[in-house]
Amino acid sequence: MRKLKLFLAVLMIALIFLFNCNNVTEEEEEKTPNPIIAEHTAGTVSLPLTWGINSSSNKIEWTQSFQISSNSTCSAVEIHLGPRTGTPIGNYEIKIETNNTDQPSGTLVDANATKVIPVSGLTDNAWNKWTFDSSFILTANTTYWIVCRTDEPGPLENRMTIARLNPEIYSLGYIAYYLDGLFQIAYPTYDMNFKVYR
């Protein structure tokens, strides 16, 4: 009888331990924030966007505005790239800039809000992540711009491409482009395929 009571006591302690561990795990999962603070991934990937030198010897670069719903750190940006054309050899840079009259201001939101990856470090037709050297703070309900730059020298048609999503529209921003460094008209009918991480 004493052995049976001892066995039941040990069994009860074990069950209580397992129950508490399970509760802690569930609480931790509830407290773990979503690592993505802004994204546009819904829709169908359609015609990729030139990021580099086009057939007319122009340098094409892209930018996408976005907002977040609550103040957060920012550590990385992920872009879905399309296929490369030719033999690009340049570096491909992601920045986060502040807003100025519905276009990028040219000013980084923070000194750490820039990252360069050489083309050799990029993967075609896949998500590619630019992780900043240090994280920084973004403010809720504020427009920011993901700015995609490159020093690709050419010649013609040496470029990466960025996947775009159509027809789903990202409601908190829009895409626009640079032609030889000059900001051009925005496109209200489609958006970049992107994720921003805390």
N, C-alpha and C positions, 0 to 999 in steps of 0.2 A: 504493500500500500504506500509506504514512504517513497519507494522508487517511482511509483506511478504519479504521486503528487509532485515529485521533483521534475519528472519529465513534462508534466502539464505546465508547471511554472516556467520551465525553460522554453517550451513551445510558445507560451503566451508572450514572454519577453521578446522572442524572435519575431512574432507577428506584429507586435507593437513597433519594433524597430523598422520592419519593412514598411509598415503603414506610414510612419513618420518620414522615412526616406522618400517614399512616393510623393507625399505631400510637398516636401521640400523641392523635389524635381519639378512638380507642376507649378509651384510658385515661382521658381527660377525661370521656367519657360515663359510664364506670364509677364515677368519683369524684363525679359530680354527684348530689347527694342528691335524692330525691323532694321536691318543694316542699310536698306535703301530708303533714302529720304525724298527722292524725286525720280520719276521714270516715265518713259513712254515706250511701251512694248506691245501694245495691242494693235491689231491690224495686220495687213499683208505687206511683206517686204517687196517693194516694186523697184523701178529703175534706180540703180545706184547713182550716187552723186559724185562727180569728179572732185577729187581732192589732190591737186597738183597741177600739172601742165596739160591744157586741153589741146585739141587739134588746131586751134588758132594761135598757139604759143602764149595764151593767157594763163596766168596763175589763178586758179579757183580755190577759195577757202570758204569754210562754212561756219555758221554760228547758230546756236539754239538758245532761246530764252527759257527760263523756268522759274518756279517759285517752290518754296517748301511751306508746310502747314504749321510748323513750330520751330523755334530756335534749335539749332543743332550744329555739331561739329561736321566738318566735311573732310574726308580723307582720300577720295578717289572719284574718278569719272570713268564709266565704261561706255564704249561706243561699238555698235555692231558694224563692222566693215564689210564691204562687198569685195569683188575680185580686183586684183591689181591689173593694170594695163602697161605693156612695155616692161621696162626695167627701171623702176624708180630707185634712187640711191640716196634720197634726202632724209632729213629728220622730220618727225611729225609731232607737233606740240599741241597739248591741250591746256587752255587757261580758263579760269573763271574770272570774268570782269564784271564790274558794276554797270548799271544802266544809265544811259543819258539820252533822253528824248527818244525812247523806243529803239535804241540801238546800243551796241557795246560802247562803253566810254573810252576804252583804251587803257583803263586803270584796273590793275588787279585788285580783287577784293581783299587780298592779303598777299604779302611777299612770297608765301609758299604756294600760292594758287596757280602754279605752272609746272608742267612736267613734259619732258621731251623723250621720245622713244625713236631710235633709228628704225628705218624701214625694215631692217633685218630682224627686228624684234617684234614685228607685227604679223598677224595671221589672217589670211584671206578668208572671207565668208564666215566670220566668227566674231564673237565678242572679244574685244581687246580692252584691257584696263590700264589706265594711267593713274598710278598711285603717287600722291604728292609726298614730298620729303617729310613734311609735318602737317598735321591737321590744323584747321582753322574754323572760325565760327561763321555760320550763315544765319541770317535773321528771317523770321517768318514773314510771309506775305510781302516779300521784297523781290523785285525782278533782278535776276542775275543772268549772265550769258556764258554758255559754254562756247569758247572760241577755239576753232580748229585751224592751226597755222602749220605751214611747212616751208622749208628752205629748198624744196625740190628744184634743181636747176634746169631740168628738161633733158634732152630735147623734147620734141612733140610727143604727146600721148604717154609720157612716163608719169604714172600717177597711181595713188591708191583711190579707193572709192568708199563712200559712206552709204550704208543702207538707209533708205527712207521708208516710212510707213504710210500706207494709203489704203482706204480713205479715212481711217480713224484719225481724229484731230486731237492733239494735246491741248486742253483747254486753258492751261496756265502759261502758255508761251507759243512761240512760233519760230520757224527757221528763216534764215536769210543768208546771203553770201557776200564774199568779197571778190572783186574782179581786179587783179593786179594791185591788191592792197586797199582798194576803195570800196566802202560799204555800198551795197546795192539794195534793190527792193526786196522786201520780205515775201515769202510764199505762204499764204494763209491756208492752202488746201492740203498740205502734208507737213510732216515733222520728222526730225531725226530719231533714230532708234537709239535711245540712251538710258543710262542709269547713273544716279549720283548717290554716293555712299557716305554714311556718317563716319 
